[in-house]
Amino acid sequence: MLNTKLILLSQYPAFLLMSLLFLISYLAQRKRSAVKSVFSVLMFGVSLAAGVVCCFMGIQGKYWTLKTLFPLSMWSWIGVAVVAVIYVVHLIHAIEKKHNQYVMEKQLKKAEKQKDEAIEAARQEGRDAARAEAEAARAAEEEAARAAEEAARAAEEAAKASAEEATVDPNAEN
């Protein structure tokens, strides 16, 4: 029959490994997230305390002695393996999350670049339209100025012609 107390107390290496992983997690996250770093420190303390308690409870229960503490039993190896598998799964999930974040940022930059290009194209179209409008207005003004100049020349020529006729008519009547 399985002794559940032995199985539970044999998990002290797993708890110590977890405490080490939480310490590494704290060191990695301390500058990025205060909440996660506090959680890592708390979990480090809890898992370290659980590992020490399990170790000393096993010694007190005469499951092992200080001399036989370090050669791990099968249950201890199973606990270490479970912690290692959970950590690897967590690590894979974290890498996948970073990759997804990178891909999303890349897509956002691409979309922002396309948006900026569309805005610049619209601005250029507006500048071209304004330039064409200004050229059309300038051409209309020049045409109006030419027409006014031609009208002024025509009026001047008509005035000269009428002045010549007026000077020719008084001599002809005398």
Buried (B, 14 or more C-beta within 10 A) or exposed (E): EEEEEBBBBBBBBBBBBBBBBBBEBBEEBBEEEEEBBEBBBEBBEBBBEBBBEBBEBBBEEEBBEEEEBEEBBEBBEBBBEEBEEEBEEEEEEEEEEEEEEEEEEEEEEEEEEEEEEEEEEEEEEEEEEEEEEEEEEEEEEEEEEEEEEEEEEEEEEEEEEEEEEEEEEEEEEE
